[in-house]
Amino acid sequence: MNVDVLQSQIAAVEADLLVVGLYEGEALPDDLADAPGAADAKDGFEKLGLLHPERPCRVMVAGLGKRDEMDAERARVAAALVAKEAGSLDAPALDAGGQRLIDKINHLVEDLAPYSDERDQLATALFGTSEILTIDQDGRTIVPERLREHAGITTHITFVGLGEKFQMWEPERFERHLADARQKVRDLRKLLGAGRRGSGGPEGARE
């Protein structure tokens, strides 16, 4: 994944995922104010939300908390959270969770215009490939072959907790994903640090 830090009109950005920081008490850019998912965007520190404007197709809103409390360490934490979530959006893994995750997905779909192509496509992508797993009296379950093939899972599974959901990975794939995520966090730290030094603010995080 390539990461660019820039100032531009949102509609002009060509990217698979655009990340926008939101300070406490401040509003989203006008281009995103009415986008599906905007009502759920949180400005609290460490809060993340996903929007689906017409262009670009996906925008992640990262809550930054109070502007006067932002420093290099908080920027590092925010960057790490963004990198982790961005990596999970298209990861070759299985997402799993309970009713809270289902409710969140339902809310995301319902935010889109009824009968729109975007709503149908998102619902198909999220629900059309889902499975409800049953657990036996010994706490065991069977992951369907179709899902195992998608994630490349054969004999062993790595479980990764991600807040209200968890992921199931083929162990070697997860090790590569983890190494990649750590590198992305280091790159983001450098970019955020350089940006703050260039703006005259406190010196950014260093490795």
N, C-alpha and C positions, 0 to 999 in steps of 0.2 A: 504494500500500500504506500503510495506517495502522499506526503503531507505538504500542503502549501499554506502559508499565512499571508493574507492579503486584505486589502480594503477595496471593495467594489460593490456595484449594484447587485443585489442578490440574484435577480433574474438573469444576469449576465454570466454567472458562475457556471462553468462546465465541470461538474464533479458528480461522482456517485453518491457522495454524502457531504453535506455542508454542515459545519459546526458553528453555532452562534452562541456567544456568551451572554448571559442575562444577569445583571446586577439587581439586588433587592430594591424593590420600589420603582424600577424602571420598566418601560414597555418594550415589547418586541418591535422590530422594525416594521414599518407600514406594510411592506411586501408580505409579511408573515402573520400579521395581526388576525386575519380571517381564515388562515389555512387550517385544514382539518388537523385537530390535535392541539391547536394553539391554546384552547381553553384550559388544557391540562398542563401547560408549561409552568414550571416552578422556578422561582428565582432564588430559592434557598440553596445554600452551599451544599454541594455534592448531590444535588437533584438533577436528574436527566429526563428529557422528554423527546419524543419523536414526532415531527410534523410531516405532512405530505402536501406541500404546495404543488402547483402545476409545474413550476420550474424553480430550482432543481427538484428532482423527484423526492428526495429525502433530506430533511434538515433535523439535526440533533441540537436541542437547546440545552446548554449546560448552565445550571444555576451557579452563580459565583458569590452569592451572599452580599454583604455590605461592601460597597466600593472602597470605603476607607479602611477596610480590614484586609484587602487583597495584598498579599506579599508573595515572595518567591515560593514559599512552602505550600501555600494554598493553591497557587498556580500549578505546582507540581502535582498535587493531589487531583485537581480538576483534570489535568492532562491525562493522568493515569486512568481515571474513571472513563473518560471519553475514549481513550485507546482501547480499553477493555471492552466497552460496549460496542464500539464500532467493529471490532474484530469478531464479535459474536453474531452480528447481523447476518453475515453470509458464511458463517463457519461451517465446515463439514462435520457437524455434530448434531445431536438430537436434543432439542429443547423439551423440557418436561416441567410440570408444575401442577398445582391444584386449582381450586376455584378462583383464587385471586388472579392467577394468570389468565384463566378463561375470561373473567370479567374485564380484565384490561384489554384483551384482544377484542372482545365484543364492543367495548367502548370505542376503540380505535376504528373499527369497521363502521360503527354507527355514525361516526363523525363525518364520514364521506357522504356525498349526495346520493339519495336513494336511486337505484336503478342505473347509476353511472358505471362506466367501464372500470373506473378506478376502484369503486367499491366491490364490484364483482370479481375483479382480478385479485384484490387483496384478500377477500373472503375465500376465494378458491385456493390461493397460495397458503393461507394460514389454516383453514379448516379442511380443505380437500385432501391434505396429506397427513391429517392428524389421526391418532389412534387413542382409544380409551383402554388402558391396560388393566387387567384384573390381577389381584394379588391373592394367592392361596393362603391357607391357614398357617403356613410356615413363613409367611412374609416374602414369598418368591413370586416372580412374574416372568413372563416370556416376552422378549422384544421381537416383534414380527420380522420376518426375513427381509421384507422390503425396506424397513427402516435400518436394519443392520447393514444392508448393502449400501444404502445412502451414506452412512457414516464410516463404512469400511471396518465395521466391528466383526470380529471372528470369535475368539475365545475369551478375551478379557475386555473389561470396560473401566475407564476412568470417569469418576463422578466429580463434577466441578460445581460447587455452590455459587449462585449468582443472585443472592437476595431472594426475590419472590419466585425465582425459578432455579432450576439446575440443568446442567448439560451432561450428556453421556458421550464420551469420546473413545475412539480407538487410542490406546495409550501412546503409541509412538507419534501419532498425529497430534495429540495434545502437547507432547513435549516440544514439537516443532512450533506449534501455535503459541505456546508459552514463551519460547525464546524470541519469536517474532514480536509478540506483544511487549516484552521487556525492551526490545530494541526501539519499538515505536515510542514507548514512554520516554526513553533517553533522547530520541530525536525531538519529541515535543518539548521536553524540558529545555533543550538548547534553543529551539525556536522562540519559546515564550521568554526565556531569559534574555535573548538578543533583542526581542521586541521591547521589553521593559527598559533595558539599558539605553536603547536608541531613543526612547521617549522621555528620557530624563528622570525616570522613576528609580526605585531601589534596584540594586544589582540583582540580576536573575539567578536562578538556581544553577549550580555547577555540578559536574559529576565528581 
